[in-house]
């Protein structure tokens, strides 16, 4: 799979910055930062995207998003190969103390 480049990251964060400028705040707020972490599997044609082999006859990538409810925008996004488990992405993230993070059981790692 092609690796993320600093250009991709720069474009994402520049776009995010512009989006945040135009977003107002809503009335309901948590006292702590409130985030949602989730991923979605995007199926791809394996004959076109041979690097994204997911099953013997299927291709896929995972889009992982960290959604910040205060600004109603994603604050983190990464695309991984379809076989990369969600917990691997979760281990790469750091949160400020007191942050509330909601996620599904795919991110749970009891070790």
C-alpha positions as CSV (number, residue, x, y, z in Angstrom):
1,X,0.0,0.0,0.0
2,X,1.3,3.5,-0.7
3,X,2.5,5.2,2.4
4,X,1.0,8.4,3.8
5,X,3.1,11.4,2.8
6,X,3.6,14.6,4.6
7,X,1.9,16.3,1.7
8,X,-1.3,14.2,2.4
9,X,-1.2,15.1,6.0
10,X,-0.6,18.8,5.3
11,X,-3.6,18.9,2.9
12,X,-5.8,17.2,5.5
13,X,-4.9,19.6,8.3
14,X,-5.1,22.7,6.1
15,X,-8.6,21.6,5.0
16,X,-9.6,20.8,8.6
17,X,-8.4,24.3,9.7
18,X,-10.5,26.0,7.0
19,X,-13.6,23.9,8.0
20,X,-13.1,24.8,11.7
21,X,-13.2,28.5,10.9
22,X,-16.7,28.1,9.4
23,X,-18.3,25.9,12.1
24,X,-20.2,27.4,14.9
25,X,-20.7,25.8,18.3
26,X,-23.8,24.1,19.4
27,X,-25.6,24.5,22.7
28,X,-24.8,21.1,24.3
29,X,-21.3,20.6,25.7
30,X,-19.5,18.1,27.8
31,X,-17.2,19.4,30.5
32,X,-14.4,17.2,29.0
33,X,-13.4,16.8,25.4
34,X,-15.7,14.3,23.8
35,X,-14.5,12.1,20.8
36,X,-15.8,9.2,18.8
37,X,-13.4,6.8,17.2
38,X,-14.6,4.5,14.4
39,X,-13.5,2.8,11.2
40,X,-15.3,1.8,8.0
41,X,-14.2,-0.8,5.5
42,X,-14.1,0.4,1.9
43,X,-14.2,-2.4,-0.6
44,X,-11.9,-2.1,-3.6
45,X,-11.5,-4.1,-6.8
46,X,-8.5,-6.4,-6.2
47,X,-7.5,-6.5,-9.9
48,X,-7.2,-2.7,-9.9
49,X,-5.8,-2.2,-6.4
50,X,-3.6,-5.3,-6.0
51,X,-1.9,-3.8,-3.0
52,X,-5.2,-3.7,-1.0
53,X,-5.8,-7.5,-0.9
54,X,-8.2,-8.2,1.9
55,X,-9.5,-11.7,1.2
56,X,-8.6,-14.1,-1.6
57,X,-11.0,-12.4,-4.0
58,X,-11.6,-9.0,-2.3
59,X,-9.7,-5.8,-1.8
60,X,-10.3,-3.2,0.9
61,X,-8.9,-0.4,2.9
62,X,-10.0,0.8,6.4
63,X,-10.8,4.5,7.0
64,X,-10.3,5.4,10.6
65,X,-11.8,8.6,11.9
66,X,-11.6,10.4,15.2
67,X,-14.6,12.7,15.4
68,X,-14.5,15.8,17.7
69,X,-18.0,16.6,18.8
70,X,-17.3,20.1,20.0
71,X,-16.5,21.3,16.4
72,X,-18.5,18.6,14.6
73,X,-15.5,17.7,12.5
74,X,-13.0,14.9,12.3
75,X,-9.7,15.7,14.0
76,X,-7.8,12.6,12.8
77,X,-8.1,10.4,9.8
78,X,-5.9,7.5,8.5
79,X,-6.4,5.0,5.7
80,X,-4.9,1.5,6.4
81,X,-4.9,-1.7,4.5
82,X,-8.1,-3.7,5.1
83,X,-6.3,-6.3,7.2
84,X,-4.9,-3.8,9.7
85,X,-6.9,-4.2,13.0
86,X,-8.6,-1.2,14.5
87,X,-6.7,-1.7,17.8
88,X,-3.4,-1.0,16.1
89,X,-4.6,2.4,15.1
90,X,-6.0,3.1,18.6
91,X,-2.6,2.3,20.2
92,X,-1.0,5.0,18.0
93,X,-3.2,7.7,19.4
94,X,-2.7,9.8,22.5
95,X,-5.5,11.7,24.4
96,X,-5.4,14.4,27.0
97,X,-6.3,13.3,30.5
98,X,-10.0,13.5,31.1
99,X,-11.0,13.0,27.4
100,X,-14.0,10.9,26.8
101,X,-13.6,8.5,23.9
102,X,-16.4,6.4,22.5
103,X,-15.5,3.4,20.3
104,X,-16.9,0.0,19.3
105,X,-15.5,-3.3,20.4
106,X,-13.2,-3.5,17.4
107,X,-10.9,-1.0,19.2
108,X,-11.0,-2.8,22.6
109,X,-7.7,-4.5,23.6
110,X,-7.8,-5.9,27.1
111,X,-4.0,-6.6,27.2
